Amino acid sequence: MQLRCDSCASRPRVGFTLVELLVVIAIIGTLVGLLLPAV
């Protein structure tokens, strides 16, 4: 019987955290800002 961190095992980390989401949005925004003047 192993009862160490049951809630951690039952909740795998799926999806983005808020920080990762902000980083992705910032990168996409930078790329769009660089590519729009070139088009």
N, C-alpha and C positions, 0 to 999 in steps of 0.2 A: 504493500500500500504506500504509494508515493503521493504525498499531499503538499508538495512544494510548488507554490505559485500556480494554483489551478486556474485562476482567472487569467493569468498570462498565456497559458497553453490554450485555453478555450477561445481566446480573442487574438487571432493572428493579425499582424499589422497589414491591412489591405487599404490601398488608397493613399492619398497624400495628407501630410500634416499641413497646417496653415503656412508654416515657413516655406516648405517645399513648393506649395501652390504660389506663394508670392514670388519666389525665385523664378519659377517657370514663367509667370506672367511678365516679370521684369525682362527676362531674356527675350521672350516673344515680342514685347513692346520695343525693345532695342533693335531687334532684327527688322521689324516692320518699319521703324523710323529710318533705318539705313537703306532699306530696299525701295521705299516709296519714292524718294527723290530720283532714284535711278530709272524708275519705270516711266 
